[in-house]
């Protein structure tokens, strides 16, 4: 280390001596070209200030837009007026979490507060509390009396010390109501705001501040608005000019400053920004050019410098490599700064890594059950299709499972009768009930089989993966387990169970398709809530005679009409949907199930559009209402008046008509041109919108971005061609706008199986 420092000092001395000619040349250059460059740089400075002012304006605009977005969040609706926040801890915690997210999303926010004047005045800040101090209450309550819905103001940091104030952005809530009862407040961080203002003084020397039209300073790069004489003088000079933007030279205390000012249009008012920098700082680029010439003059010494450093590098390389290997640049920098013995640092880092390894091993053991459940969930849902058989088995061995010479048996347990519990459980308790049932099922299954793995789907359904030796008989044990599960769940939870038993698989790669068969086999269960066992091996000999083909194409059209707000078209398509079911000879139960599925798809679409179905339909249990309807016309009227009409009214109240029409045009364009080469830019050109705005609008309407929506549309068309035609795979790929090889990859990625496997599976179902 000592030797290398000596080398560095020697090299610096040589560079200084050799750079004297360069310094002379730089001085002459500065003397000859300085005056002309100074004028050019002054103009450049003015342009630069204007560009940075636009960025500053964008920061405040982003803050206003973000607050408006959060203020219209469903969390801040009229329900806050009736909810007992002292008891609804989940709601309170959710609000505090939302405020923290809002604070984290804006770099300028010091704190985000929510004041509610309801049954009791509440203040959500860093903590949540009831406002009992009258001074604090008056400080926040006066904001509700402001004539504007959104406005900038100054608020005291502490209501008892009004001298210290924060610049704050206030939005009344609920934003859609004529009589707001609360305010959402973002307090600006003075230090960060000052740092942002300093960007208007590019060389970190000078003065920048923002003031209102009346001369009141809102923000200052010094952090003390209006406190120094230079600011006061600049305010007077700008006010005397009487224009909104410009620049001028201003002399102050033997220094000449270039001053640039302009106007920000904020909510309901205008702000003026003023930036002043000394001429000497602005002309620093001339000095930089001189230094550049100095560097060029030192190029002759480069070879000597390289050879000197090469020698020291060769000596120090082995230790340097070991230090960087153990601690990276952090440990290397520490050894350079603290002059410690590298071997001591290596020893300390080794002990530190050993302790971290032990801690990580402990965490891994704690998280292993959750990791295993996550792996099984990915497996049965087909997300691991790209792994080979041996790779999957190896991963399972690493998790501690015995998988050699094993068969894999999948079961699906569906809980029914939840709606008939007569107040024992309320809506929303499905996850709790599923958790309790999963624990019962897991305990019973572990008593019967050696390796049982439970998957909790939290939706009144539980999956089981049982691994049994290939030579072991399992039928009797499995029947006994099913009986115990039915009896225990009926006795404890008062629920009925539908158990679907899949065919045993000898390969782990077959588990996703077997589990898909198990879930689909629920169509064979009786509609009534009763304990049932469905064995797929038995069903092979008793195929379902009249399987109904669900009209997916009509469903997509209905969802598109609903997303784009076309009420009459949606109602006509629902009538056509019901008519097509009846024409296909569907039974009453088939019609009910198909209409329930359609209702679920509609609610899913409504939620993806950014609305809460619970609020739109006033907490009505739509599934229960639909399940009680028997007549087809009554069912159709119910859909029109109870589902489509309320949503359309809410959509018309919220949606931007122009954006809605543009998105509708874009979706129709995609429907008509999906088979061609199409991009976001070409679609945006077609509808006359900015591509970014169009992508965001499609996401708001459909819940999917442009690429995902186009891919899903093409996949749906491809599946329809695979099911209903005998076209070759290459022709199917071209028909939906893909090349053959890429079509196979993306189809398998989206569906978990190849196109050929999908066609074969569809034909097997149609011949049952």
N, C-alpha and C positions, 0 to 999 in steps of 0.2 A: 504493500500500500504506500509506504513512504517513497519507494523508488518511483512508483507511477505518478505520485504527486510532483516529484521533482521534474519528471519528464514534462508534465503539463506546464509547470512554471517556466521551464526553459523554452518550451515551444511558444508560450505567450510572449516572452521577451523577444524572441526572434521575430515573431509576427509584428510586434510593435515597431521594432527598428526598421524592418523591411517595408513597413506601411507608410513611412514618412513621405516618400514621393507621392503615394496615393492620396495622402492627406492634402498635400499642396495642390494636386490636380483637383481634388474635391472642392477646396476653398475657391480656386479660380472659377470653377464651374458654377459654384453657388453665387459668386460675385457677378458673373456675367448673365446668368439665366434666372437669378432669383426674382427680379422684379416682374418679368413677364409671367413666370410660372405662378407667382403669387396671385395675379389677377385671374388666371385660369382656374386656380384652385378655389378662389373665392366663389366663382360661379358654380364650381363642382360642389362646394360645401352647401350652397343654397339648395341645389337639386337633391343632395343627399338627405338634408333635413326634411324636405318634403316627402321623400320616399319613406323615411323612418316614421314620419308622422302618420302616414297611411297605416303602417304596421301598428302604431300605438292606438289609432282609431279602431283598427280591427280587434285589438285586445278588449277594448271597452265594449264594442259591439258584440263580441262573443260572450262577454259576461252578461250583457242584457238579454241576449237570445237564450243563453243557458238558463237564466233565472225565469224567463217567461215559460220555457219548456217545463221546468220543474214545478212552476206555480200551477200549471194545468195538469200535473200528475194526479191520477185518481186517488192517491193517498191524501191529497189536500182538498177534499170535496166537502159537501155538507154533512157527511157522516161525522166529521170531527166535532160538530156542534152538539151532537146527541150522545157521542161515546163518552163514557166515564173514563178519562185518561188515567185516573188514579187506580183503576182496577184493570183496565185493558193493557196489561203489560206487553203483550205481543205487539199491539199497535204502537205503543210508546217506544218500544225498542226499534220497531221498523222505522219510525219517524227519525229517531236519533241516528240510525244507520244511514238513512237517506240523506240527512244533513251532512254527515261525515263524507259521504260519497260526493255531494255537491261541493263541499269544501275542497276535497282532493282533486276534483275535476277542473278547478280554476287556480292557476298559479298565483293570481293576485288576491285571492280570498284569505283574509286573516281568520275569519270565523263566519259561519252561517247560522242564523238564529231564526226561530219560529216563535212568534207571539200570537197566542190565541185568547181572545176575550169571549169565553163561553160561560158555562155555569160558574167556573172559577177562572181567573186569569192565569194562564200557563206560559212559561218561557222555556223554550228548548234552545239551549246554547251548548256549551261544553258539557253541561249537566241539564237535568230536567227538574223543574221545581214549580211550585205554585207561587205566583207573585204576591207577596204580602206587604212589601215596602211600597208606600204610596208614591214616593219619588220615582222609584223604578217604574211603577205602573203608569204614572203620568208621562214619563219619558217615551214609553212605547205606545200608549193609548193615543197620544196626539198624532201619531202617524196615520191612524184610521180616519182622522178628520181631513186629511189632505185631499184636495179635489181631484187628483190624478190617481189612476190605478197603479201606474209604475212611475217612479220618480227617484232622482238622486237627492240626497240631503246629507247633512252632517249630524252625527249622533255622538253624544259624549261617551267616552270609554267607560266611565263610571258616572251614573246619574248624580251621584253626590259630589262629583268633581267636574262640573260642566266645562272647565277650561280646556281639558284634554278631549279632543274630538276626533272621530274617525269619519272618513268619507264613506257613505253607505248607499247601496242600491236597494230600494224597497219595492216590493210587489205585494199588493193586497190579494188575499185569498178568501174564498174561492174566486177565481178570476172571472167566472161566468155569471156570478150572482150580483144583483144590484146593491146588496147590503153586505159587504165583506165583514167578517168578524175576526180576521187575523192578518198578520203581515209576515212575509218571508223576506229576510234581511241578509244581505251579503255585506260584511264590513271589509273594506280594503286594507291590506297589509301596507302600512306606511313605508316600511323599508323596501318591500318588493316594488311598490309603486314608484318610490324614489329611484330605485335601480332601473326601472323601466324608463322613467323620464330621462335618466342619464344617457340612454341610447340616442337622444336627440342632441347630445353633446359628444360627437364621435370620438373626441380625444380625451374624454373624462376631465376636461378643464372648462370651466365656464358655469353658466347658470341656466336652468330650465325650470319653468313652472307652467301650471295650467290654472286659468282663472275663469270665472263667470263673466258675463257681459257687464255686470255692475262693478267689476274690479275685485271681487272677493277671490282670494287665492285658494284653490281647492287642493292642489298637490304641488310639491316643489322637490327638486332633486336634492336640496339640502335637508329636506324633512321638516323645515320650519317655514311655513307659508307666510309671506309678507313681513318677515321679521327683520330683513336687512335692507339698508338704504338702496343698494343696487337694484333689488327687485322693485322697490317703490319707484325708482327713477325709470326703470324699463316700463312699468305699468303706465306711467304718465305719458311717456313717449309714444307707446302703442296707441293709447286712447286718443292722443292729439291727431294722429294720422287719419282716424276715422274710416279705415278700410279693413276688410276681413282678412287679408293675407298680403304679405310683402316681405321685404328685407331692406336693411339699411345699416350704415356704419355708425357706431356710437362711441364717443370717447368718455372714459370714466377713470379718474385717478391715474392719469398718465399712460393709460392703456387704450388701445383702439379695439373695439369688439365688432364682429359682424353679427347682426341680430336678424333672425328669421322668425316670422310668426304666421299663424294660420288659424283656421276655425274648425272645430269638431261639431257636428250636429248630433246632439244627444237627445234623449227623450224629452220633448217639449221645450228645449232650450239649446243654446249654443255655448260652447266653451272655446276659449282662446288659448293656444299654446304659444309660448315665447321661448326661444333658444338663443343664447348668446355665447360666443366663443371668441377668445383672443386671436388676433391675426397671427401672432407668433406661433400659436399651436396649429392653426390651419396650414401654415407654410411648412410644417414639419416634413411633408413629402420631399421637399427640396433637399433637406438634410438626409433623408433616406436615399435619394439618388446619389448624393455624395458618398454615403457609406457603401453603396453598391459599387461605385468606382473604386473605392478603397479596397473592397473585396477582390475586384478584378486585378488590382495591382499586386495583391498577395498571392495570386495564382502560381507564381513562380516558386513559392515555398511549399506548394502542396505535396510534391513528391517527398520532400524531407519530412513533412508532418506525417505522411502515411507510413513511411518506413519506420519512424520512431514509435508510432503507436502500434505498428505490427509487432515490434519486438516485445513491448510490454504486454500486448494481447496474448502472444504465445506463452509467456511466462505465467500469466494469470488465468489462462483458459480452463485448465482442469478444475480449479476451485470454483471459478465463475459458473461453469456448467453444472456442478453439483449444487451450488447455492440456488441457481435458477430452477433446477429440477425439483428441489424440495419446496421452495417458497415462491418461485416466480419472480417477477419484477419487484414485488413488495419486499421480499427478504433481501434482494440485491440492493435496493435503494437504502434499506435500513443499515446494511453493512457499510455502505459508502458514507452515509450521514453520521453514524455513531462511532465509526472507526473501531467496531468490535472485532474480536477474533472470529473469522468465519466458521471455524470448527465449533466454537461455542454456540454460534447461531444455528449451525446444522444440528447440533445435539438437541437444542431447545425445540427446533422445528420438528425433529423426529418424535420427541416425546409428545408434542402438541398433536401431531397427526395420529399417533397411537391412541391418545385419549379420544380424539374425534371419531376414530374408527370404532372404538368400543361403544361410544354413545350412539353412533349410527346403527350398529348391530342391535342395540337395545330397542331403538325406535322401530327397526324393521320387524323385530319379533312382536312388538305391540301392534303394528299395523298389518301384520301378515293375514289375519282373518278378513280384514276389509279388502286387502289386495286380492285374496283368493276369490271373494265374492264378486269383486269387480271383474276378474278374469273370467269367471263363469258367466257373468252377465254379457260380456263381450262375445264369449263363445257361442251361447245359445242364440244371440241376436245376429250372428253371422259376420261380426266385424273382424274376425280373425281368419277369414277365408284365404288370405294370401300366404298363410303359414302352411308348411308341409306337415304331414302326419307326424314325422319324427320330431320336428321343431315343437309342435304342440305337446307331445308326450314328454319331451325334455323339460319344457316349462313346468308341466304338472309335477314332474319328479322334483324339480327345484322347490316347488311349493310344499313338498312332503307327501304327495299322493302316491299310492301304489297303483301303477297303471299297466304293468306288464301282465300279459295273459289275463286280461280283464274284458268283460262286456259292460257296455254303458247303457243304462236304462233311464229314460226321462219320464217324469210325471208332471202333470199340471193340475193344481188344485185351485178350483174356483169357488169362492164363497158366495152364496146366494141368500136371499131373504133379508138383506140389510134394511130394506125399506119397511119391513114389517116388525121392527123391534120395538115399536110403540114408545119412543122417547128414551129408550135406554142409551142409544147413541144418537148424536145429532149429525146433520150434514157437515162433512169436513173431517169426521172421525174415521174415515175409511183407512187412512194410514195407520192409526192407532189399533184398529181392529185387525188389520192385516199383520201388524207386528206381533200382536198377541197370538193370533192363529199360527204364524210362522214359528214361534217359540214352541207351541204345543206340538206342531208337526215334526219339528226337528228333534225334540226329545223322544217322541214315539218312534221315529224312524231310526234313530241311533240305537234304540233298544232292539231293533230287528236286523239291521244290516251294519256291517263293519265300516264301510265308507259311504256316508251320506252327505250330500252338500245341498244346502238350501239357498234359494234365490228369492229375495223378497222384492216384489214389484210394487208394493205400497198401493195397489189399486184393487184390493180384495182378491188378489191372486198370488199364488206362490208356486215356484218351480222347484223340482227336486231332480238331482242327478245322482243316481245310485250306481256305484262301481262294484260289480260282483265278479268272482272268479268264473272263468269260462265254463268250467265243469259243474258249477253249483246250480242246483235247482232253486228257483226263486218264487214260483207261482204261489205256493201255499203261504209263504211268509208275506208276500206282497198282498194277498187277499186279506190276511189277518191284519196287516198294517192299515189297509184302507178302512176296514171295519172299526179299528180303534180310533182312527182320525175322525171318522164320521160321528162316532159316539161321543168322543171327548169334546169336539167343537160344538156339537149340538147341546151337550150338557152345560158347558162353560159359557159359550158365547151366544147360544140360542140361534145359531146359523146353520144352514144346510150346506152340503159340500158336493160339488161335482168334480170327480177325479177322473182324469184322462190318462190312460196308461199307454205309453208308446211301445214300439217294437224295439227289442234289444239291438244295439249297434256294436259291431266288433271293431269299428274304427272311430276314433275321436273326431275325424273330419265329417262323419255322418251325423254327429249330434245336432248341429244347427237345423238340418233338414228334418230330422226326426222330431225335434221340438216344434218346428213350424207345423208339422203334421198334427202334433198333439194339440196345439192351440186351435188349429182349424177344425179339429174333431169336435169342438164344443157345439158345432151346429147340429150334432146328432143328439144332444141332450134334450130331455123334455123341457118345455117352456116353464112348467110349474116349478116352484121352489121346493125341491125335494132332494134327498141324498141319492146320488147316482154314481155309477162306475161305468166308464166307457173304455173298453179294451180295443185298441186298433186292430189287433190280430183277429178278434172276433168280428169286427166290422168288415173285414175283407170278404167274409162269406155272406154278409148281409148288407150289400151296398145300398146307399140312399137312392131311392127310385127317382124322385122328382126334384133334383137339385136346381134351385133357382139361380139364374145368371143375373147378377147385379148390374144395372145399367150405369157403368162407370162414366161413360161419355156424357150422359145427361147430367150426372152429378157435377162433373167438371164445368159444364156450361152454367149450371145453377150457381155454383160458387163464384164463377167469373161475373155473372150478372149482379150477384149480391155485393161482391167487392167493389164493383164500379157503380153501384147505386141505381141500377135499372130495375125499379120495383115491378112494373107490369110484366117485363120480360121474365123476371125471376118467378113471379106467380104463375105465368103460363107454362114455364118449364117444369115447375113442381107438379102442376096438373098433368103434364105430359109424362113425367116420371112415374106418377101413380098409375096413369092409364097404361103405361108400358108394362108395369108389374102385373096388372090385372090381365092384360092380354096374354101374358106368358103363363097364365094358369096358376098364379101364386095363391097359396092359402092365406088365411087371415094372419097366422103367426109369421109367415114369410113377409107379408106386407108390413106388419108391425116392426119386424127386425130391420127391414130395409129402410123404413121411414125413420127409425131410431138411428140407424147408421148415417142417414142423410142429415138428421138433426145434429148429430155429433160433428160431422164435417162442417156444417154451417157455424156451429159454436166455435169450433177450432179456427175457422176463417175469421170470425168476428174478433177473437182474442188476438190473432196475428195482426189484425188491422189496428191494434192499439186500444181497443175498447174492452171494458170489463163486462162480460155477459151478465154477471150477477146484478150490476147496476142498471144495465140496459133493460133487462127484463124484470127489474124490481124484485130480485131474489126469488123469482118463481121457479118451482121445480118442473122444468119443461119436460124432462123425461117421464116423470110420474104422470103428468097431465096427458102426454101422448099415449102412454101405456094404457090409459083408461078408455081411449076412444076406439070404437069398433067400426062405425060407418065410414066409407071412403070419402063421401062428400063432406062429412063433419070433420074428418081428418084434414082434408084439403083446406076448408075454411079456417081450421085452427092454425095451420101453417101460415096462411095469409095474414091473419089478424094478430096472432100471438108471437110469431117469430119474425116474419119478413117486415111487417109494417113498423114495429117498434125500432128495429135496427135501422131501417131506412130513415125514420124521423131523426134518430140520433146522428146518422151519417150526414144527412142534409144540414143539420145544425152545425156540424163540425167541419165537414170536408170543404176544401177549396174546389169550386166548380171547374175552374180552368185546368187545374192539375188532374182532377178526376177524369176529365174528358181526354186530356193528353195521355194519361195512363191507359185509359180504355182504348184509345187509338193504337197505342203501342202494343197492348196485349192482342188486339185483333190483328195487327201487323205480324206479330210473332205466330199467331195461329195460322195465318195464311202463308207464311214464308219460312216456317221452321225447317223445311227440307232444303233450303238454300244456305249458302254461306252468309251468315248474318253476324253483326257485331253491335255492341252498345252504341258506337258512334253512328253507324248506319241507321239504327233504329231512332236515335236522337235526331238525326237529320230528317228522317221521315216525319216526325211529329213536331219538329221545329223547337226543340228544347236543348238546353245544355246537357251533355251526357251525365255529369255528376248529379244534377238536379233530377234528371229522369231516373237514374239508378236509385236515388234516395226515395223518390216518389213510388216507384215500383215496390221497394222494400216496405214502405208504409202501407200500401194497399194489399199486397199479396203475402207479406211476411217473409218473402224470399228476395235475394238479390237477383240481378238480371241473369247471370250465368246459371244459378241454381234453378230459376224458373224455366229458362229455355231448355236446360238439361232434363228437368222433370217432364216438360211438355213432350220433348222428343222421346223420352223413355216410355211415356204413356202411349204415344202413337206406335212405337215399336212393339210394345206388348200387345196392342190391339192387332197389329199385322201378324204377329207370331201366333196369336190365338185363333184368328179368323181367316187366315190365308195360308197358302202353301208356297209363298215366295221364298226364294233362296236367301241365305243369310246376307250375302253381298247385296242383293236387291233391297232387302229390308234396311240395311245400313244406309244405302244411297237414298232411299225414300224418306229417311228422317235426317239427312244432312251429315252423315258420318262416312268416313272410310271404313272398310271392312275390319281391319285389324284394330283400329281405335275404337270402333263400335263395340267389339267384343270386350275390350278392357273396361270401358266406361260402364257398359251394361252390368258386368260382373261386380264392379265397384259399387254401383247403385243398388243392385238387387241381390247380391250375394251369390248368384248362380250365373252360368253362361246363358246366352240366348237359346241355344239348343236344349239345354236342361229345362229352361222355362217353357219352351214349346212342348216338350215331352210331358212335363208335369201338368200343363194345362189340358192336354189331350187326355191324360189319364183321368183327370177330374171330370171331364165332360162325358166320359164313357162309363162312369160309375153307375 
